[in-house]
Amino acid sequence: MYRTHKQWENALRVARTYGGPTNWKQVAFAWAVELGGSEGSKLLMKLGLIEQAIEYLCEMQLWEQAMQTATQSLRSKLPFVYYKHAMVLEDTGDFAAAELEFVRAGRPKEAIDMYVHQRDWAAAMRVAESHDPSEVAAVFFAQAKVAAAGGDMTRAEQLYIRAGNPEAAVRMYIDARIWKEALRVAGEYIPQMIGEIHAEHDKSLGTVEGADSADPVAQAKLHERRGEYPFHLYITIDIFVTIYLLFLVLVQVAIYRCMHFYVGI
């Protein structure tokens, strides 16, 4: 009732008496907003609400006063002021100034994410290398994803490797069904994935391009046409092994029949 009629002193008195510690501070903050400008911050300071005064000044975007008040009365609140200021600067497109404030707030990752969102890779890497080296790999990885989405798989592979994530490069090639490149990267960095690549490849074959997956000769020819020589070689060896085993069986049958023939005589 008192707030509705702008009777702030009575509203504050009732809130202090019956509303508890949080409620009266909210009323005081609303009163400060109603006053506006420096008068609002003076009211909060007079009431001993230093933290609320700083938050109020940030809300009003009175940055110099907010920083001065925090510096003089509550230094632990300075990072909060820097961070709030940085977010406003980012929203207005002043990225260089926002970066400075994010760093001053002790939140360089926010500046890195800001630049990654803008695809300003050089700036993102500069901040990461200077203020948060643990984020360097994340910048490479984000850049790699963008390169892959744009079809530049060679560049994406290089960036995934620099990010320390060769598995992502392998999976990129698997998803694109570029099996030769998937095998190459796996063989160089993570050989334990080679079996998985073969399994994924076999699963994807079916009757692609009219090649019967049950016909190894047809599959070998298909791989040869595609230039997928590791798979072509793999299937060709299978064929020769099968022929050799069949030959051994035929030899054994022939020997058995000859022995049976001579014994029968």
Backbone torsions as a table, in degrees:
resi	resn	phi	psi	omega
1	MET	NA	-51.4	-178.3
2	TYR	-64.2	-37.4	179.3
3	ARG	-65.8	-38.9	-179.5
4	THR	-61.0	-36.7	-178.3
5	HIS	-95.5	12.8	176.6
6	LYS	61.7	26.2	176.2
7	GLN	-93.0	76.7	-168.4
8	TRP	-67.9	-36.6	-179.3
9	GLU	-63.9	-42.8	176.8
10	ASN	-67.3	-39.3	178.7
11	ALA	-62.4	-40.9	179.7
12	LEU	-67.6	-39.8	179.8
13	ARG	-62.4	-45.2	-179.3
14	VAL	-67.3	-41.3	-179.8
15	ALA	-63.5	-38.8	179.3
16	ARG	-67.5	-36.7	-175.9
17	THR	-78.3	-41.7	-170.9
18	TYR	-117.7	-14.1	-171.1
19	GLY	-96.7	-9.4	-178.8
20	GLY	88.3	170.8	-173.2
21	PRO	-65.6	-33.2	-177.8
22	THR	-75.9	-41.4	-174.8
23	ASN	-62.7	-45.0	-176.3
24	TRP	-68.4	-29.7	176.6
25	LYS	-68.7	-35.4	177.1
26	GLN	-65.8	-39.8	177.7
27	VAL	-64.7	-42.0	179.5
28	ALA	-62.8	-41.1	179.4
29	PHE	-63.7	-43.4	178.9
30	ALA	-62.6	-37.5	177.5
31	TRP	-64.2	-43.0	179.5
32	ALA	-62.1	-42.2	178.4
33	VAL	-62.5	-39.0	178.3
34	GLU	-62.6	-40.2	178.7
35	LEU	-69.5	-42.4	179.2
36	GLY	75.6	163.3	175.3
37	GLY	56.8	-151.2	-177.5
38	SER	-70.0	-22.9	178.6
39	GLU	-62.8	-38.3	179.0
40	GLY	-64.2	-43.0	179.8
41	SER	-68.0	-35.8	178.1
42	LYS	-62.7	-40.2	178.1
43	LEU	-59.9	-48.5	-177.8
44	LEU	-64.6	-39.3	177.4
45	MET	-64.6	-39.7	179.6
46	LYS	-63.1	-34.7	179.8
47	LEU	-82.9	0.1	179.3
48	GLY	79.7	14.6	-178.6
49	LEU	-97.5	71.8	-175.0
50	ILE	-65.5	-46.2	-179.0
51	GLU	-61.1	-43.7	179.0
52	GLN	-65.9	-34.0	178.4
53	ALA	-63.4	-41.5	179.5
54	ILE	-66.4	-43.6	178.5
55	GLU	-62.7	-37.7	178.1
56	TYR	-63.0	-45.3	-179.3
57	LEU	-62.8	-36.3	175.8
58	CYS	-66.7	-41.1	179.0
59	GLU	-60.7	-37.0	179.2
60	MET	-83.9	-2.8	-177.8
61	GLN	59.6	36.8	174.2
62	LEU	-95.8	76.5	-166.8
63	TRP	-68.9	-40.6	-179.1
64	GLU	-63.6	-42.7	178.9
65	GLN	-67.0	-38.7	179.9
66	ALA	-62.5	-45.0	-179.8
67	MET	-66.8	-40.0	179.9
68	GLN	-65.4	-43.7	179.7
69	THR	-63.7	-43.6	179.3
70	ALA	-65.1	-41.7	-179.3
71	THR	-62.7	-41.1	-175.6
72	GLN	-82.3	-32.6	-169.6
73	SER	-120.3	-26.4	-176.2
74	LEU	-155.0	78.9	-173.9
75	ARG	-62.0	-27.6	179.4
76	SER	-64.5	-14.7	-179.6
77	LYS	-90.7	-5.7	-178.2
78	LEU	-59.9	-45.8	178.4
79	PRO	-56.5	-35.4	177.2
80	PHE	-60.9	-44.2	-179.8
81	VAL	-64.5	-46.6	179.8
82	TYR	-59.5	-42.7	-177.5
83	TYR	-65.6	-46.3	178.6
84	LYS	-60.2	-41.0	179.5
85	HIS	-64.6	-42.1	-179.7
86	ALA	-60.3	-42.2	-178.6
87	MET	-63.6	-38.9	178.0
88	VAL	-67.0	-42.0	179.0
89	LEU	-63.1	-40.1	177.7
90	GLU	-62.5	-43.5	-179.7
91	ASP	-62.2	-30.1	-179.1
92	THR	-90.1	-1.3	176.6
93	GLY	87.4	8.6	178.0
94	ASP	-90.9	76.7	-170.0
95	PHE	-69.9	-35.7	180.0
96	ALA	-63.8	-45.2	178.8
97	ALA	-67.8	-37.7	178.1
98	ALA	-62.6	-42.2	177.8
99	GLU	-56.0	-47.3	-178.9
100	LEU	-58.6	-43.1	-178.2
101	GLU	-71.4	-37.6	175.8
102	PHE	-60.5	-42.9	-179.8
103	VAL	-66.1	-43.2	178.5
104	ARG	-63.0	-28.8	179.1
105	ALA	-79.7	-4.4	-177.8
106	GLY	76.8	25.0	-178.7
107	ARG	-129.6	62.8	-179.0
108	PRO	-63.0	-26.8	179.7
109	LYS	-59.8	-33.7	178.3
110	GLU	-63.7	-38.4	177.5
111	ALA	-67.6	-40.4	178.4
112	ILE	-62.3	-47.1	179.2
113	ASP	-61.4	-36.9	178.4
114	MET	-60.5	-47.1	-179.4
115	TYR	-70.1	-36.7	176.6
116	VAL	-60.7	-43.2	178.6
117	HIS	-60.6	-34.4	178.8
118	GLN	-84.0	-6.4	-175.4
119	ARG	60.0	32.9	173.4
120	ASP	-94.1	81.7	-170.6
121	TRP	-66.6	-36.4	-178.9
122	ALA	-63.7	-44.2	-180.0
123	ALA	-67.3	-41.5	179.1
124	ALA	-60.7	-43.5	-179.5
125	MET	-67.9	-38.4	179.4
126	ARG	-60.7	-45.8	179.6
127	VAL	-66.5	-41.5	-179.9
128	ALA	-62.1	-47.3	-177.9
129	GLU	-65.8	-33.7	-176.3
130	SER	-84.0	-35.1	-169.3
131	HIS	-123.7	-21.0	-179.2
132	ASP	-153.0	76.0	-176.8
133	PRO	-57.1	-23.5	179.3
134	SER	-65.6	-15.2	-178.7
135	GLU	-94.7	-2.6	-178.6
136	VAL	-58.5	-47.0	-180.0
137	ALA	-60.5	-38.0	-179.6
138	ALA	-64.6	-35.4	178.2
139	VAL	-66.9	-45.9	177.0
140	PHE	-58.8	-42.6	-177.3
141	PHE	-64.8	-44.0	179.3
142	ALA	-62.4	-40.9	179.2
143	GLN	-65.8	-37.9	178.9
144	ALA	-63.4	-42.9	179.8
145	LYS	-60.7	-40.6	179.0
146	VAL	-66.3	-42.0	178.5
147	ALA	-62.9	-42.6	179.3
148	ALA	-63.7	-43.1	179.7
149	ALA	-63.3	-29.4	179.0
150	GLY	-86.6	1.6	176.7
151	GLY	88.2	1.4	179.1
152	ASP	-90.5	78.7	-173.2
153	MET	-73.0	-29.9	177.8
154	THR	-63.3	-46.8	177.3
155	ARG	-64.7	-42.0	179.8
156	ALA	-61.2	-42.8	178.6
157	GLU	-58.7	-47.2	180.0
158	GLN	-58.0	-42.3	-177.8
159	LEU	-71.3	-38.6	175.9
160	TYR	-61.6	-40.0	178.7
161	ILE	-64.0	-44.3	179.8
162	ARG	-66.3	-25.9	176.6
163	ALA	-79.5	-4.1	-178.8
164	GLY	75.4	25.8	-177.0
165	ASN	-131.7	66.6	179.9
166	PRO	-63.7	-25.0	178.7
167	GLU	-59.5	-37.2	178.8
168	ALA	-63.4	-36.8	177.5
169	ALA	-66.1	-42.9	178.6
170	VAL	-60.2	-46.6	-178.0
171	ARG	-67.3	-31.9	174.9
172	MET	-60.1	-45.3	179.8
173	TYR	-69.9	-36.4	176.8
174	ILE	-61.9	-46.2	-179.8
175	ASP	-60.8	-33.7	179.7
176	ALA	-87.4	-1.6	-178.3
177	ARG	59.0	36.2	174.4
178	ILE	-99.7	80.5	-167.2
179	TRP	-68.3	-36.9	-178.2
180	LYS	-60.3	-44.0	-179.7
181	GLU	-70.4	-36.8	176.8
182	ALA	-60.7	-43.9	178.1
183	LEU	-64.9	-39.6	-178.6
184	ARG	-62.8	-49.0	-178.6
185	VAL	-65.8	-42.8	179.0
186	ALA	-62.4	-43.6	-179.4
187	GLY	-61.4	-32.3	-177.6
188	GLU	-83.5	-34.7	-171.5
189	TYR	-117.9	-38.6	-176.0
190	ILE	-140.2	74.2	-176.0
191	PRO	-60.0	-21.0	179.3
192	GLN	-66.7	-11.5	178.9
193	MET	-89.2	-8.5	-174.5
194	ILE	-59.9	-43.2	178.3
195	GLY	-60.3	-40.1	178.5
196	GLU	-64.6	-38.2	178.5
197	ILE	-63.4	-44.7	177.0
198	HIS	-58.9	-42.5	-179.5
199	ALA	-64.1	-44.0	178.8
200	GLU	-64.2	-39.4	179.0
201	HIS	-63.4	-47.9	-179.5
202	ASP	-61.7	-37.4	-179.5
203	LYS	-66.2	-32.7	-175.4
204	SER	-82.2	-13.1	-171.9
205	LEU	-66.4	-64.6	-177.3
206	GLY	55.2	-123.9	178.3
207	THR	-117.5	39.0	-178.1
208	VAL	-58.9	133.8	177.6
209	GLU	55.5	29.2	175.5
210	GLY	77.5	9.0	180.0
211	ALA	-89.3	119.9	179.9
212	ASP	-69.7	121.4	-178.5
213	SER	-65.1	-15.9	178.4
214	ALA	-88.6	-7.7	-178.0
215	ASP	-105.8	100.7	-176.2
216	PRO	-63.3	-32.5	179.6
217	VAL	-65.3	-45.6	178.4
218	ALA	-61.1	-41.6	179.3
219	GLN	-64.6	-40.7	179.3
220	ALA	-61.9	-42.9	178.9
221	LYS	-65.0	-37.3	178.4
222	LEU	-62.5	-46.1	178.9
223	HIS	-63.4	-36.5	179.4
224	GLU	-64.9	-41.9	178.0
225	ARG	-62.3	-37.8	-179.1
226	ARG	-77.6	-12.6	-175.9
227	GLY	81.3	15.9	-179.4
228	GLU	-90.3	71.1	-171.3
229	TYR	-66.6	-32.9	176.1
230	PRO	-59.1	-41.4	179.5
231	PHE	-73.2	-37.6	177.9
232	HIS	-59.6	-45.3	179.7
233	LEU	-65.0	-41.7	-179.2
234	TYR	-58.5	-45.7	-178.0
235	ILE	-73.1	-37.5	179.2
236	THR	-61.3	-43.4	177.3
237	ILE	-60.3	-41.7	177.6
238	ASP	-57.9	-41.9	-178.8
239	ILE	-63.3	-47.6	-178.8
240	PHE	-64.3	-37.6	177.5
241	VAL	-62.9	-43.6	179.1
242	THR	-61.4	-44.1	179.7
243	ILE	-63.5	-41.7	-179.1
244	TYR	-62.8	-43.7	179.0
245	LEU	-63.7	-40.2	178.2
246	LEU	-63.3	-40.6	177.8
247	PHE	-60.8	-42.4	179.0
248	LEU	-62.4	-40.0	178.6
249	VAL	-63.1	-44.3	-179.5
250	LEU	-64.0	-39.3	177.6
251	VAL	-61.8	-44.3	179.3
252	GLN	-62.8	-39.1	178.7
253	VAL	-64.8	-42.8	-179.1
254	ALA	-63.9	-42.6	178.7
255	ILE	-62.1	-43.6	-179.7
256	TYR	-60.7	-43.1	-178.2
257	ARG	-67.2	-38.3	179.2
258	CYS	-64.9	-45.1	178.5
259	MET	-61.2	-42.5	-180.0
260	HIS	-63.2	-39.0	-178.6
261	PHE	-65.3	-49.0	-178.6
262	TYR	-68.1	-37.4	176.6
263	VAL	-64.3	-38.4	-179.9
264	GLY	-64.9	-33.0	177.5
265	ILE	-68.5	NA	NA
